């Protein structure tokens, strides 16, 4: 298994006891997210649908790339990779 870092956004840090980064293990983004869910009760329900896909207003990045533009949740990870959970921000027009 590969150890990766997962960056946690401020609204979800209550699930990680205030931590802004946590470690997870896995071969894919999905594996790492499952490990995160096992370690931090309630977190995954905020990030993923019941089908294991990112919720509509949540983006998951591997490095600087949105996993939706890669292989989705099946995207492989490498030792030391960084996954960022990023809530979508709504904006309006001026």
N, C-alpha and C positions, 0 to 999 in steps of 0.2 A: 504494500500500500504506500501511496505517496502522501506526504504531509504537506498541506497547503494552509495558507492564511485566508480567513474569511473576514472581510471588513463589514462591520455591523452599523447600519445607520442609526442616528440618535433615537428615532421613534421605537426602535426594536431593542435598545440596550437594556430595557427592564428585564428582558428574557435572558440576557447574558450577564446579569448581575453588574451592569454598568460597563462591561468591557466593550471597547470599540473594535477590537480585533480578537479573534479566537482561532484556534487550530482545529483542523478537521483532516480526516484521512479518506482516501478513496482513489479510484482509477479514473472516475468521470466526475463531472459536475454533480450529477444526480447522486452518486455515492457520497460525495462530500456533504451535500445538503442533507442526506439521510443521517449521516453521522452527526451533523449539527443538530438535527431534530432529536436524535437519541440523547445528546448531551444537554440540550436546553429545551425543556418541556414547554410546549405551546408556540415555539418560534416558527416552526414550519407551516403551521396553519395560517400564519400571517403572510407568508412568502409564496407558498405553492398551493395550487388547487388540489383537490382530492386525486386528480390524475397525475400529480407530480410535475405539473408544468407551472412556470411562473404565473402568478396572478396578473390580471390585466394591467394593473398600475404599478407593477414591480418589474424592474429590469435587473438581470444578473449579468455581470461582466466578468470575463476571464481576462485579466490584464486590462487592456483598453478596449476590448471587443465584446459587444453584446452577444451572449450565447445564442440568441435567436438568429444571428447572422452566421453562426458557426454550425455546429451539429446539435444545437439545442442542449437539452439536459444530458445527452449522450456524449458531449464534447469531452475528450480526454484531458486530464490534467497531468502536469509534470511536478516533480518534487520542487517545492518552493514557490509554486504559482500563487497568485493572489486572486481570490474571487471577491467581488464587491456586490453587495445587495443595495440597489439604488431605487428608492421609491420614485415613481414618476412625479414630476412637478407640473401642475397645471398652470398655464399662463394665459393671459388675456392680451388683447390687442389694445394699444393705446389710442 
